[in-house]
Amino acid sequence: MLVFLFPSPMAARQSAQSPNPSQPPPSTDQPDQPAKPPKPDKRKDPDDEPTVISHWLRVEVVAADDKKPIEDASVYVKFTEIHKVGKDKQIEFDLKTNQDGVARAPDVPLGKVEVQIVAPKWKPFGQFYEIDQQDQTIHIELVRPPRWY
């Protein structure tokens, strides 16, 4: 026959709920008040707020010979984010064109921007552009590479 020396879980719960007679009951000087929720932190982290995209740089990539859009071309948009204090930051967007040959880069600042296009079976393209409008469209025509003999 086995004898357990450990109290059963039910007995442990009852003993935890019943007051200990050797300790005096808690004082009731203050009336029961609901617990106050913690005060919200007034310092907000700017990363917690969703960013709103105010403008887009639109890059259209088409074939030079028949003006058809080029799908799945890699579009690299590079620019420098200028800071008043500290180092300037180089930003690069790696994008792909959709079925209409369009890639969109969010929140590109006004100024000098480098656009590079790489697509299979097409000659790579790269050029600097001056962005002077909030929503600007750049139209790029790719040519076939010269044939090797």
C-alpha positions in Angstrom: 0.0 0.0 0.0 1.3 3.4 -1.0 1.0 6.4 1.3 1.5 9.9 -0.1 3.1 12.4 2.2 2.3 15.4 0.0 -0.9 17.3 0.5 -3.5 17.0 -2.3 -3.9 19.9 -4.6 -7.4 20.6 -3.2 -6.0 20.8 0.4 -3.3 23.2 -0.8 -5.9 25.5 -2.4 -8.1 25.5 0.8 -5.1 26.3 3.0 -4.0 29.2 0.8 -7.5 30.7 0.9 -8.2 30.3 4.6 -6.6 33.1 6.8 -3.8 32.1 9.1 -5.1 32.5 12.7 -1.6 33.6 14.0 -1.6 36.7 11.8 -3.9 39.6 12.5 -6.5 40.5 9.8 -5.5 43.3 7.4 -6.4 46.8 8.5 -9.5 48.4 6.9 -8.6 52.0 7.4 -9.1 52.9 3.8 -12.2 52.0 1.8 -11.8 49.6 -1.1 -10.9 51.6 -4.2 -10.4 50.2 -7.6 -6.8 50.0 -8.8 -5.8 53.0 -10.9 -4.5 52.3 -14.4 -0.9 53.3 -14.9 -0.4 56.7 -16.4 0.4 56.7 -20.1 3.9 57.6 -21.1 3.9 61.1 -22.6 7.0 60.5 -24.5 6.0 58.8 -27.7 8.3 56.8 -29.9 8.1 58.1 -33.4 8.6 54.5 -34.7 5.3 53.5 -33.1 3.2 55.8 -35.4 2.4 54.6 -38.9 4.1 56.6 -41.6 2.1 58.3 -44.2 3.5 58.3 -47.7 3.1 61.8 -49.0 4.5 61.4 -52.5 5.8 58.8 -55.0 8.5 58.6 -57.6 7.1 56.7 -60.6 9.5 54.9 -63.0 8.0 53.6 -66.3 10.2 51.1 -68.2 9.4 50.3 -71.8 11.1 48.8 -74.8 12.6 51.4 -77.2 11.6 49.6 -80.4 8.0 48.7 -79.8 7.1 50.8 -76.7 5.8 47.7 -74.8 6.2 47.7 -71.0 9.1 45.6 -69.6 7.9 43.3 -66.7 10.0 42.3 -63.7 12.9 44.7 -64.4 15.0 45.5 -61.4 14.8 49.2 -60.6 17.4 50.7 -58.2 16.7 54.2 -56.9 19.5 55.8 -54.9 19.6 59.2 -53.2 21.2 60.9 -50.2 19.1 61.9 -47.2 20.7 65.1 -45.9 20.9 65.7 -42.1 21.6 69.0 -40.5 23.4 67.4 -37.6 25.5 64.3 -38.1 26.3 62.3 -41.2 24.2 62.2 -44.4 22.5 58.9 -45.1 22.6 57.0 -48.4 19.2 55.4 -49.2 18.6 52.8 -51.8 15.3 51.3 -53.0 15.3 47.9 -54.8 12.1 47.7 -56.8 10.6 45.5 -59.5 8.4 46.7 -62.3 4.8 45.3 -62.5 3.0 44.1 -65.7 2.6 47.7 -66.8 6.3 48.3 -66.6 5.9 50.7 -63.6 7.9 50.8 -60.3 7.0 53.2 -57.5 9.4 54.5 -54.9 7.9 56.1 -51.8 8.9 59.5 -50.3 11.9 60.3 -52.5 13.1 63.8 -51.6 13.5 66.6 -54.1 17.0 66.8 -55.5 19.5 64.5 -57.3 18.5 60.8 -57.7 20.2 58.0 -59.5 18.0 55.5 -61.3 19.4 52.1 -62.5 17.5 49.5 -64.5 18.6 45.9 -65.0 16.5 43.5 -66.9 17.3 40.1 -68.5 17.9 40.3 -72.3 18.1 44.1 -72.1 21.0 46.5 -72.0 21.5 47.9 -68.4 20.6 51.5 -67.9 21.7 54.1 -65.3 21.3 57.9 -65.1 21.0 60.7 -62.6 17.8 62.7 -62.6 16.8 65.9 -60.9 13.5 65.5 -59.0 11.7 68.9 -58.8 8.1 67.8 -58.2 6.5 65.8 -55.4 4.9 63.2 -57.7 7.1 62.8 -60.7 7.2 60.2 -63.4 10.4 59.1 -65.1 10.0 57.5 -68.5 12.9 55.1 -69.5 13.3 53.2 -72.8 15.6 50.2 -72.7 17.3 48.9 -75.9 18.5 45.4 -76.8 22.2 44.8 -76.3 24.3 44.7 -79.5 24.7 41.3 -81.0 28.0 39.5 -80.6 29.4 37.6 -83.6 
